[in-house]
Amino acid sequence: LCFPQKLWKMLESDQFRSIWWSEGGKCVAINTDLFKVEVLGRGVRQRVFNTRHIQSVIRQLNLYGFTKVQRDIQRSASLPEFLSEEAAASAHSQILYYYNPSFNRAHPWLLGTCKRRAALKQRALGAAGLDERPFQEPRWS
């Protein structure tokens, strides 16, 4: 399975608590600390992804067109409320949210349109008759 398909299966599974659908099925939410233990800390035979590093998973998300969604939290003016909100925001900062318009729980048929950006770039260059390889001088025999 390719990365988006594996991600979809994880989200639809009851097996994982570290990753879930957010925003009504439009975003992927990842609790990074729990994800490192639950998903990336698995043995070789049980691994979902071929990595043990959260940065590699984030790189894959970016390669497949996911963008990080920032959370804006309104702050209170009173000091006690502000301090409790800061504590909640700190715990909340362990959770990453990613969005891709082609990765939506309500529209599973769009999953097939999730392609790696490098593949899209190569296809566009090929269609334009360009090649990304460095120029090489012709060899004369």
DSSP file with accessible surface (Angstrom, degrees, kcal/mol):
  #  RESIDUE AA STRUCTURE BP1 BP2  ACC     N-H-->O    O-->H-N    N-H-->O    O-->H-N    TCO  KAPPA ALPHA  PHI   PSI    X-CA   Y-CA   Z-CA
    1    1 A L              0   0  128      0, 0.0     2,-0.1     0, 0.0     0, 0.0   0.000 360.0 360.0 360.0 146.5    0.0    0.0    0.0
    2    2 A C     >  -     0   0   53      1,-0.1     4,-2.3     4,-0.0     3,-0.4  -0.332 360.0 -92.9 -82.6 168.9    1.1    3.6   -0.6
    3    3 A F  H  > S+     0   0   13      1,-0.2     4,-2.6     2,-0.2     5,-0.2   0.894 122.9  49.1 -52.7 -50.8    1.4    6.1    2.2
    4    4 A P  H  > S+     0   0    1      0, 0.0     4,-2.5     0, 0.0    -1,-0.2   0.894 111.6  50.6 -60.8 -35.8   -2.1    7.6    1.9
    5    5 A Q  H  > S+     0   0   80     -3,-0.4     4,-2.3     2,-0.2    -2,-0.2   0.912 111.2  47.6 -67.2 -41.8   -3.7    4.2    1.8
    6    6 A K  H  X S+     0   0   54     -4,-2.3     4,-2.1     2,-0.2    -1,-0.2   0.921 112.5  50.0 -62.4 -43.4   -1.8    3.1    5.0
    7    7 A L  H  X S+     0   0    0     -4,-2.6     4,-2.3    -5,-0.2    -2,-0.2   0.926 110.1  50.3 -61.1 -44.3   -2.8    6.4    6.6
    8    8 A W  H  X S+     0   0   36     -4,-2.5     4,-2.0     1,-0.2    -1,-0.2   0.924 109.5  50.7 -60.5 -46.5   -6.5    5.9    5.7
    9    9 A K  H  X S+     0   0  133     -4,-2.3     4,-0.8     1,-0.2    -1,-0.2   0.886 110.1  50.5 -60.7 -39.7   -6.5    2.3    7.1
   10   10 A M  H >< S+     0   0    5     -4,-2.1     3,-0.6     1,-0.2     6,-0.4   0.920 110.3  49.4 -63.1 -43.5   -5.0    3.5   10.3
   11   11 A L  H 3< S+     0   0   13     -4,-2.3    10,-0.3     1,-0.2    -2,-0.2   0.845 113.4  45.9 -65.9 -33.6   -7.6    6.2   10.7
   12   12 A E  H 3< S+     0   0   80     -4,-2.0    -1,-0.2    -5,-0.2     2,-0.2   0.566  98.7  92.5 -86.0  -8.8  -10.4    3.8   10.0
   13   13 A S    <<  -     0   0   40     -4,-0.8     3,-0.4    -3,-0.6    -3,-0.0  -0.563  67.2-147.1 -87.4 149.8   -9.0    1.2   12.4
   14   14 A D  S    S+     0   0  166     -2,-0.2    -1,-0.1     1,-0.2    -4,-0.1   0.448  87.8  84.0 -86.3  -1.2   -9.9    0.9   16.1
   15   15 A Q  S    S+     0   0  113     -5,-0.1     2,-0.5     1,-0.1    -1,-0.2   0.727  81.1  62.9 -76.9 -22.7   -6.4   -0.3   16.7
   16   16 A F        +     0   0   20     -3,-0.4    -1,-0.1    -6,-0.4    19,-0.0  -0.898  42.7 173.1-115.9 131.6   -4.8    3.2   17.0
   17   17 A R  S    S+     0   0  178     -2,-0.5    -1,-0.1     1,-0.1    18,-0.1   0.532  77.0  69.4-103.3 -10.7   -5.5    5.9   19.6
   18   18 A S  S    S+     0   0    0     16,-0.2    13,-2.7     1,-0.1     2,-0.4   0.552 100.8  43.3 -88.1  -7.6   -2.7    8.2   18.4
   19   19 A I  E     +A   30   0A   4     11,-0.2     2,-0.3    -9,-0.1    11,-0.2  -1.000  66.8 152.7-141.7 136.6   -4.2    9.2   15.1
   20   20 A W  E     -A   29   0A  88      9,-2.1     9,-3.0    -2,-0.4     2,-0.3  -0.973  46.2 -86.9-157.2 164.8   -7.8   10.1   14.3
   21   21 A W  E     -A   28   0A  25     -2,-0.3     2,-0.3   -10,-0.3     7,-0.2  -0.609  46.6-176.1 -75.3 139.2  -10.1   12.1   11.9
   22   22 A S  E >>> +A   27   0A  18      5,-2.9     5,-2.2    -2,-0.3     4,-1.2  -0.825  54.7  35.0-128.7 170.5  -10.6   15.7   13.0
   23   23 A E  G >45S-     0   0   95     -2,-0.3     3,-0.6     1,-0.3    -1,-0.2   0.888 135.4 -51.3  52.4  44.7  -12.7   18.6   11.7
   24   24 A G  G 345S-     0   0   81      1,-0.2    -1,-0.3    -3,-0.2    82,-0.2   0.810 111.2 -47.3  67.1  28.8  -15.5   16.3   10.7
   25   25 A G  G <45S+     0   0    3     -3,-0.7    80,-2.8     2,-0.2    81,-0.3   0.594 119.8 102.5  89.5  12.2  -13.3   14.0    8.7
   26   26 A K  T <<5S+     0   0  114     -4,-1.2    74,-0.6    -3,-0.6     2,-0.3   0.641  77.1  44.5-100.5 -17.6  -11.4   16.7    6.8
   27   27 A C  E   <S-AB  22  99A   9     -5,-2.2    -5,-2.9    72,-0.1     2,-0.5  -0.903  71.4-130.5-126.7 156.9   -8.2   16.7    8.8
   28   28 A V  E     -AB  21  98A   1     70,-2.8    70,-2.4    -2,-0.3     2,-0.4  -0.916  22.6-159.3-103.6 127.3   -5.8   14.1   10.3
   29   29 A A  E     -AB  20  97A   0     -9,-3.0    -9,-2.1    -2,-0.5     2,-0.4  -0.925   7.7-171.6-109.3 134.4   -4.9   14.6   13.9
   30   30 A I  E     -AB  19  96A   1     66,-2.6    66,-2.9    -2,-0.4     2,-1.0  -0.985  20.3-150.8-130.1 120.8   -1.8   13.0   15.3
   31   31 A N  E  >  - B   0  95A  35    -13,-2.7     4,-2.9    -2,-0.4    64,-0.2  -0.811  20.6-158.9 -84.4 104.2   -0.8   12.9   19.0
   32   32 A T  H  > S+     0   0   22     62,-2.8     4,-2.3    -2,-1.0    -1,-0.2   0.873  83.1  49.3 -60.9 -43.3    3.0   12.9   18.4
   33   33 A D  H  > S+     0   0   76     61,-0.2     4,-1.2     1,-0.2    -1,-0.2   0.940 117.3  40.5 -63.1 -46.3    4.1   11.4   21.7
   34   34 A L  H  > S+     0   0   43      1,-0.2     4,-3.4     2,-0.2     5,-0.3   0.893 112.8  56.1 -68.5 -37.8    1.6    8.6   21.6
   35   35 A F  H  X>S+     0   0    0     -4,-2.9     4,-2.3   -17,-0.3     5,-2.0   0.898 102.7  55.8 -61.3 -40.9    2.2    8.0   17.9
   36   36 A K  H  <5S+     0   0   98     -4,-2.3     5,-0.5    -5,-0.2    -1,-0.2   0.888 118.2  33.6 -59.6 -38.9    5.9    7.6   18.5
   37   37 A V  H  <5S+     0   0  110     -4,-1.2     4,-0.3     3,-0.2    -2,-0.2   0.948 124.4  40.6 -80.7 -51.7    5.2    4.8   21.0
   38   38 A E  H  <5S+     0   0   35     -4,-3.4    -3,-0.2    -5,-0.1    -2,-0.2   0.855 133.1  13.9 -71.3 -39.1    2.1    3.2   19.4
   39   39 A V  T ><5S+     0   0    2     -4,-2.3     3,-0.8    -5,-0.3     9,-0.4   0.859 132.0  37.5-105.5 -51.7    3.0    3.3   15.7
   40   40 A L  T 3 <S+     0   0    4     -5,-2.0    -3,-0.2     1,-0.2    -4,-0.2   0.712 110.1  61.5 -81.3 -18.2    6.7    4.0   15.3
   41   41 A G  T 3  S+     0   0   38     -5,-0.5    -1,-0.2    -6,-0.4    -4,-0.1   0.404  79.9 115.8 -88.4   4.1    7.9    2.0   18.3
   42   42 A R  S <  S-     0   0   49     -3,-0.8     5,-0.1     1,-0.1    -3,-0.1  -0.306  73.6 -96.3 -70.6 157.9    6.5   -1.3   16.9
   43   43 A G    >>  -     0   0   40      1,-0.1     3,-1.0     3,-0.1     4,-0.7  -0.172  42.5 -96.5 -67.1 166.0    8.7   -4.2   16.0
   44   44 A V  G >4 S+     0   0  113      1,-0.3     3,-0.8     2,-0.2    -1,-0.1   0.887 122.8  49.4 -55.1 -43.3    9.9   -4.7   12.5
   45   45 A R  G 34 S+     0   0  250      1,-0.2    -1,-0.3     3,-0.0    -3,-0.0   0.743 115.0  43.8 -72.2 -22.3    7.2   -7.3   11.6
   46   46 A Q  G <4 S+     0   0  128     -3,-1.0    -1,-0.2    -7,-0.0    -2,-0.2   0.393  84.0 127.7-103.3   2.6    4.4   -5.1   13.0
   47   47 A R    <<  -     0   0   69     -3,-0.8    -7,-0.1    -4,-0.7     3,-0.1  -0.307  41.5-166.0 -66.0 141.2    5.5   -1.8   11.5
   48   48 A V  S    S+     0   0   30     -9,-0.4     2,-0.3     1,-0.2    -1,-0.1   0.855  80.4  30.9 -87.8 -44.8    3.0    0.3    9.5
   49   49 A F  S    S-     0   0   12      2,-0.3     2,-1.2   -10,-0.2    -1,-0.2  -0.828  85.7-116.9-113.0 155.7    5.7    2.6    8.1
   50   50 A N  S    S+     0   0  151     -2,-0.3     2,-0.3    -3,-0.1   -10,-0.0  -0.195  89.1  71.9 -85.8  45.3    9.3    1.8    7.3
   51   51 A T        -     0   0   24     -2,-1.2    -2,-0.3     1,-0.0    -3,-0.1  -0.978  59.7-154.6-151.4 162.8   10.6    4.3    9.8
   52   52 A R  S    S+     0   0  130     -2,-0.3     2,-0.4   -11,-0.1   -12,-0.1   0.156  73.8  90.7-119.1  10.8   10.9    4.9   13.5
   53   53 A H    >>  -     0   0  125      1,-0.1     4,-1.2   -13,-0.0     3,-0.7  -0.942  64.1-149.3-119.3 131.0   11.0    8.7   13.2
   54   54 A I  H 3> S+     0   0   21     -2,-0.4     4,-2.5     1,-0.2     5,-0.2   0.845  99.1  63.1 -63.2 -33.4    8.1   11.1   13.3
   55   55 A Q  H 3> S+     0   0  118      1,-0.2     4,-2.4     2,-0.2    -1,-0.2   0.853  99.7  53.7 -62.8 -33.1    9.9   13.5   11.0
   56   56 A S  H <> S+     0   0   31     -3,-0.7     4,-2.0     2,-0.2    -1,-0.2   0.893 108.9  48.3 -67.5 -37.8    9.9   10.9    8.3
   57   57 A V  H  X S+     0   0    3     -4,-1.2     4,-2.4     2,-0.2    -2,-0.2   0.930 111.7  49.5 -67.3 -42.4    6.1   10.5    8.6
   58   58 A I  H  X S+     0   0   19     -4,-2.5     4,-2.5     1,-0.2    -2,-0.2   0.906 108.7  53.4 -63.7 -38.9    5.7   14.3    8.5
   59   59 A R  H  X S+     0   0  141     -4,-2.4     4,-2.7     1,-0.2    -1,-0.2   0.918 108.6  49.7 -61.3 -42.3    7.9   14.4    5.4
   60   60 A Q  H  X S+     0   0   53     -4,-2.0     4,-1.9     2,-0.2    -2,-0.2   0.914 108.3  53.1 -63.0 -42.6    5.6   11.8    3.7
   61   61 A L  H  <>S+     0   0    0     -4,-2.4     5,-2.7     1,-0.2     3,-0.2   0.944 112.0  45.5 -56.4 -46.4    2.6   13.9    4.7
   62   62 A N  H ><5S+     0   0   71     -4,-2.5     3,-1.6     1,-0.2    -2,-0.2   0.899 109.4  54.7 -65.0 -40.9    4.2   16.9    3.0
   63   63 A L  H 3<5S+     0   0   44     -4,-2.7    54,-3.3     1,-0.3    -1,-0.2   0.821 107.5  51.4 -61.9 -31.9    5.2   14.9   -0.1
   64   64 A Y  T 3<5S-     0   0   25     -4,-1.9    -1,-0.3    52,-0.2    -2,-0.2   0.217 126.6 -97.9 -93.2  15.6    1.6   13.8   -0.6
   65   65 A G  T < 5S+     0   0   16     -3,-1.6     2,-0.3     1,-0.3    -3,-0.2   0.605  72.0 146.8  86.9  12.5    0.3   17.4   -0.4
   66   66 A F      < -     0   0    2     -5,-2.7     2,-0.4    -6,-0.2    -1,-0.3  -0.599  31.3-156.2 -79.1 142.5   -0.8   17.6    3.2
   67   67 A T  E     -C   99   0A  70     32,-2.8    32,-2.7    -2,-0.3     2,-0.2  -0.947  20.7-111.3-119.6 144.1   -0.5   21.0    4.9
   68   68 A K  E     -C   98   0A 101     -2,-0.4     2,-0.5    30,-0.2    30,-0.3  -0.525  27.6-144.0 -73.8 134.7   -0.2   21.6    8.6
   69   69 A V  E     -C   97   0A  44     28,-3.1    28,-0.5    -2,-0.2     2,-0.3  -0.889  11.0-142.1-102.7 125.4   -3.2   23.4   10.1
   70   70 A Q        -     0   0  134     -2,-0.5     2,-0.5    26,-0.1    26,-0.0  -0.653   9.8-137.5 -86.3 143.2   -2.4   25.9   12.8
   71   71 A R        -     0   0   80     -2,-0.3     2,-0.6     2,-0.0    -1,-0.0  -0.883   9.3-153.4-101.6 124.8   -4.8   26.1   15.8
   72   72 A D        -     0   0  148     -2,-0.5     2,-0.5     2,-0.0    -2,-0.0  -0.888  11.7-166.4 -97.1 122.0   -5.7   29.6   17.0
   73   73 A I        -     0   0   74     -2,-0.6     2,-0.2    16,-0.0    -2,-0.0  -0.942  18.0-130.2-111.9 125.1   -6.6   29.6   20.7
   74   74 A Q        -     0   0  165     -2,-0.5     2,-0.3     1,-0.0    -2,-0.0  -0.538  24.3-142.3 -71.4 137.3   -8.3   32.6   22.2
   75   75 A R        -     0   0  107     -2,-0.2     2,-0.2     2,-0.0     7,-0.1  -0.811   7.1-129.0-105.7 142.9   -6.6   33.8   25.4
   76   76 A S        -     0   0   32     -2,-0.3     9,-0.0     2,-0.1    -1,-0.0  -0.513   9.8-135.0 -84.9 156.8   -8.4   35.2   28.5
   77   77 A A  S    S+     0   0  113     -2,-0.2     2,-0.2     4,-0.1    -1,-0.1   0.784  80.6  88.2 -81.6 -29.1   -7.4   38.5   30.1
   78   78 A S  S  > S-     0   0   48      1,-0.1     4,-2.7     4,-0.0     5,-0.2  -0.506  78.3-132.1 -76.5 140.1   -7.5   37.2   33.7
   79   79 A L  H  > S+     0   0  116      1,-0.2     4,-2.8     2,-0.2     5,-0.2   0.918 102.4  49.3 -59.8 -48.7   -4.2   35.6   34.9
   80   80 A P  H  > S+     0   0   97      0, 0.0     4,-2.1     0, 0.0    -1,-0.2   0.933 115.6  44.0 -60.4 -42.0   -5.7   32.4   36.4
   81   81 A E  H  > S+     0   0  105      2,-0.2     4,-2.4     1,-0.2    -2,-0.2   0.910 112.9  52.6 -67.4 -40.1   -7.7   31.6   33.2
   82   82 A F  H  X S+     0   0   72     -4,-2.7     4,-2.3     1,-0.2    -1,-0.2   0.927 109.5  48.9 -60.2 -45.0   -4.7   32.6   31.1
   83   83 A L  H  X S+     0   0  100     -4,-2.8     4,-2.0     2,-0.2    -1,-0.2   0.897 111.8  48.1 -64.3 -40.3   -2.4   30.2   33.0
   84   84 A S  H  X S+     0   0   74     -4,-2.1     4,-2.1    -5,-0.2    -1,-0.2   0.892 111.8  50.4 -68.6 -35.4   -4.9   27.3   32.8
   85   85 A E  H  X S+     0   0   46     -4,-2.4     4,-2.8     2,-0.2    -2,-0.2   0.883 107.8  53.8 -67.5 -36.7   -5.2   28.0   29.0
   86   86 A E  H  X S+     0   0   76     -4,-2.3     4,-2.2     2,-0.2    -2,-0.2   0.910 108.6  49.0 -62.2 -42.6   -1.4   27.9   28.7
   87   87 A A  H  X S+     0   0   66     -4,-2.0     4,-1.9     2,-0.2    -2,-0.2   0.922 113.1  46.9 -63.5 -43.2   -1.3   24.5   30.4
   88   88 A A  H  X S+     0   0   62     -4,-2.1     4,-2.4     1,-0.2    -2,-0.2   0.906 111.3  51.6 -65.3 -39.6   -4.0   23.2   28.0
   89   89 A A  H  X S+     0   0   14     -4,-2.8     4,-1.7     2,-0.2    -2,-0.2   0.881 106.6  54.4 -65.7 -35.6   -2.3   24.7   25.0
   90   90 A S  H  < S+     0   0   77     -4,-2.2     4,-0.3     2,-0.2    -1,-0.2   0.933 111.9  43.0 -63.6 -45.1    1.0   23.0   26.0
   91   91 A A  H >< S+     0   0   57     -4,-1.9     3,-1.1     1,-0.2    -2,-0.2   0.882 113.8  53.2 -65.9 -36.0   -0.8   19.6   26.1
   92   92 A H  H >< S+     0   0   60     -4,-2.4     3,-2.1     1,-0.2    -2,-0.2   0.778  93.2  72.0 -70.4 -25.4   -2.6   20.5   22.9
   93   93 A S  T 3< S+     0   0   85     -4,-1.7    -1,-0.2     1,-0.3    -2,-0.2   0.668  84.2  68.6 -68.8 -14.8    0.8   21.3   21.1
   94   94 A Q  T <  S+     0   0   68     -3,-1.1   -62,-2.8    -4,-0.3     2,-0.5   0.626  87.6  82.9 -73.0 -12.6    1.6   17.6   21.1
   95   95 A I  E <   -B   31   0A  33     -3,-2.1     2,-0.4   -64,-0.2   -64,-0.2  -0.837  65.5-163.2-100.7 124.4   -1.2   17.2   18.5
   96   96 A L  E     -B   30   0A  23    -66,-2.9   -66,-2.6    -2,-0.5     2,-0.4  -0.852   3.5-155.4-103.6 141.9   -0.5   18.0   14.9
   97   97 A Y  E     -BC  29  69A  20    -28,-0.5   -28,-3.1    -2,-0.4     2,-0.4  -0.969  11.0-174.7-120.0 130.7   -3.3   18.6   12.4
   98   98 A Y  E     -BC  28  68A   8    -70,-2.4   -70,-2.8    -2,-0.4     2,-0.4  -0.975   4.2-163.4-128.5 142.0   -2.8   18.0    8.6
   99   99 A Y  E     +BC  27  67A  88    -32,-2.7   -32,-2.8    -2,-0.4   -72,-0.1  -0.955  13.5 170.8-127.3 139.9   -5.2   18.8    5.8
  100  100 A N    >   -     0   0    9    -74,-0.6     3,-2.3     3,-0.5   -34,-0.1  -0.949  29.8-141.7-143.4 124.5   -5.3   17.6    2.2
  101  101 A P  T 3  S+     0   0   78      0, 0.0     3,-0.1     0, 0.0     9,-0.1   0.767 104.8  52.1 -60.5 -21.9   -8.4   18.4    0.0
  102  102 A S  T 3  S+     0   0   31      1,-0.2     2,-0.5   -37,-0.1    11,-0.2   0.336  97.8  71.6 -94.0   6.1   -8.1   14.9   -1.6
  103  103 A F    <   +     0   0    2     -3,-2.3    -3,-0.5   -77,-0.2     2,-0.4  -0.828  64.0 142.4-125.2  88.3   -8.0   13.1    1.8
  104  104 A N    >   -     0   0   20     -2,-0.5     3,-1.6     3,-0.4     6,-0.2  -0.994  49.2-142.1-137.0 127.2  -11.5   13.4    3.2
  105  105 A R  T 3  S+     0   0  123    -80,-2.8    -1,-0.1    -2,-0.4   -80,-0.1   0.837 104.5  53.0 -58.6 -34.2  -13.4   10.8    5.2
  106  106 A A  T 3  S+     0   0   65    -81,-0.3    -1,-0.3     1,-0.2   -80,-0.1   0.649 113.5  44.4 -76.4 -14.2  -16.7   11.7    3.5
  107  107 A H    X   +     0   0   72     -3,-1.6     3,-2.0     1,-0.1    -3,-0.4  -0.552  61.4 163.4-130.4  68.7  -15.2   11.2    0.0
  108  108 A P  G >  S+     0   0   64      0, 0.0     3,-1.7     0, 0.0     4,-0.3   0.775  70.4  70.6 -62.1 -23.1  -13.1    8.0    0.0
  109  109 A W  G >  S+     0   0  181      1,-0.3     3,-0.8     2,-0.2     4,-0.1   0.731  87.3  66.5 -68.1 -17.5  -13.0    7.9   -3.8
  110  110 A L  G X  S+     0   0   50     -3,-2.0     3,-2.1    -6,-0.2     4,-0.3   0.661  76.3  86.6 -75.6 -13.5  -10.6   11.0   -3.7
  111  111 A L  G X  S+     0   0   31     -3,-1.7     3,-1.7    -4,-0.3    -1,-0.2   0.858  80.1  62.1 -55.8 -35.1   -7.9    8.9   -2.1
  112  112 A G  G <  S+     0   0   52     -3,-0.8    -1,-0.3    -4,-0.3    -2,-0.1   0.686  96.0  60.0 -65.3 -17.1   -6.8    7.8   -5.6
  113  113 A T  G <  S+     0   0   76     -3,-2.1     2,-1.0   -11,-0.2    -1,-0.3   0.509  76.0 104.9 -89.9  -4.2   -5.9   11.4   -6.4
  114  114 A C    <   +     0   0    8     -3,-1.7     2,-0.3    -4,-0.3   -49,-0.1  -0.693  51.9 166.7 -77.6 104.8   -3.4   11.7   -3.5
  115  115 A K        -     0   0   95     -2,-1.0     2,-0.1   -51,-0.1    -2,-0.0  -0.885  42.5 -95.3-120.8 154.5   -0.1   11.5   -5.4
  116  116 A R     >  -     0   0   93     -2,-0.3     4,-1.9     1,-0.1   -52,-0.2  -0.416  30.2-131.2 -65.0 139.3    3.5   12.2   -4.4
  117  117 A R  H  > S+     0   0  130    -54,-3.3     4,-2.7     1,-0.2     5,-0.2   0.867 106.5  57.1 -62.0 -37.4    4.5   15.7   -5.3
  118  118 A A  H  > S+     0   0   47      1,-0.2     4,-2.6     2,-0.2    -1,-0.2   0.915 106.7  49.8 -61.0 -40.7    7.7   14.5   -6.9
  119  119 A A  H  > S+     0   0   42      2,-0.2     4,-2.3     1,-0.2    -1,-0.2   0.906 111.2  49.0 -65.1 -39.7    5.7   12.3   -9.2
  120  120 A L  H  X S+     0   0   79     -4,-1.9     4,-2.3     2,-0.2    -2,-0.2   0.919 111.5  49.4 -65.4 -40.9    3.4   15.2  -10.2
  121  121 A K  H  X S+     0   0  114     -4,-2.7     4,-2.6     2,-0.2    -2,-0.2   0.931 111.2  48.9 -64.4 -44.7    6.5   17.4  -10.9
  122  122 A Q  H  X S+     0   0   91     -4,-2.6     4,-2.5     1,-0.2    -1,-0.2   0.906 111.1  50.5 -61.4 -41.3    8.1   14.7  -13.1
  123  123 A R  H  X S+     0   0  139     -4,-2.3     4,-2.4     2,-0.2    -1,-0.2   0.913 111.4  48.0 -64.0 -42.2    4.9   14.2  -15.0
  124  124 A A  H  X S+     0   0   64     -4,-2.3     4,-1.7     2,-0.2    -2,-0.2   0.918 112.3  48.6 -65.7 -42.0    4.5   18.0  -15.6
  125  125 A L  H  <>S+     0   0   36     -4,-2.6     5,-3.1     1,-0.2     4,-0.3   0.912 111.9  49.9 -63.6 -41.7    8.2   18.3  -16.7
  126  126 A G  H ><5S+     0   0   52     -4,-2.5     3,-1.2     1,-0.2    -2,-0.2   0.908 109.1  51.2 -63.5 -40.6    7.7   15.3  -19.1
  127  127 A A  H 3<5S+     0   0   95     -4,-2.4    -1,-0.2     1,-0.3    -2,-0.2   0.844 110.2  50.1 -66.0 -31.3    4.5   16.8  -20.5
  128  128 A A  T 3<5S-     0   0   69     -4,-1.7    -1,-0.3    -5,-0.2    -2,-0.2   0.479 117.8-113.8 -85.6  -1.3    6.4   20.1  -21.1
  129  129 A G  T < 5S+     0   0   68     -3,-1.2     2,-0.3    -4,-0.3    -3,-0.2   0.715  75.0 129.8  77.6  18.9    9.3   18.2  -22.8
  130  130 A L      < -     0   0  106     -5,-3.1     2,-0.4    -6,-0.2    -1,-0.3  -0.738  44.7-153.9-105.3 157.2   11.7   19.1  -20.1
  131  131 A D        -     0   0   90     -2,-0.3    -9,-0.0     2,-0.1    -5,-0.0  -0.994  10.2-150.9-130.1 137.2   14.0   16.8  -18.1
  132  132 A E        +     0   0   94     -2,-0.4     3,-0.1   -10,-0.1    -1,-0.1   0.578  64.4 108.0 -84.5 -10.0   15.2   17.6  -14.6
  133  133 A R  S    S-     0   0  181      1,-0.1    -2,-0.1     3,-0.0     3,-0.1  -0.366  83.0 -95.1 -66.7 149.1   18.5   15.6  -15.0
  134  134 A P        -     0   0  105      0, 0.0    -1,-0.1     0, 0.0     2,-0.1  -0.284  47.6 -94.9 -64.2 150.5   21.6   17.8  -15.3
  135  135 A F        -     0   0  167     -3,-0.1     2,-0.4     1,-0.0    -3,-0.0  -0.395  41.7-162.6 -66.9 136.0   22.8   18.6  -18.8
  136  136 A Q        -     0   0  157     -2,-0.1     3,-0.1    -3,-0.1    -1,-0.0  -0.973  21.6-115.6-122.5 139.2   25.5   16.3  -20.1
  137  137 A E        -     0   0  147     -2,-0.4     2,-0.1     1,-0.1     0, 0.0  -0.409  41.1-103.5 -65.8 143.2   27.8   16.9  -23.0
  138  138 A P        -     0   0   71      0, 0.0     2,-0.5     0, 0.0    -1,-0.1  -0.403  34.1-121.3 -67.6 146.0   27.2   14.5  -25.9
  139  139 A R        -     0   0  234     -3,-0.1     2,-0.5    -2,-0.1    -3,-0.0  -0.787  20.6-151.8 -90.5 132.9   29.9   11.8  -26.2
  140  140 A W              0   0  225     -2,-0.5     0, 0.0     0, 0.0     0, 0.0  -0.878 360.0 360.0-105.4 130.2   31.8   11.6  -29.4
  141  141 A S              0   0  172     -2,-0.5     0, 0.0     0, 0.0     0, 0.0  -0.547 360.0 360.0 -87.1 360.0   33.1    8.3  -30.5
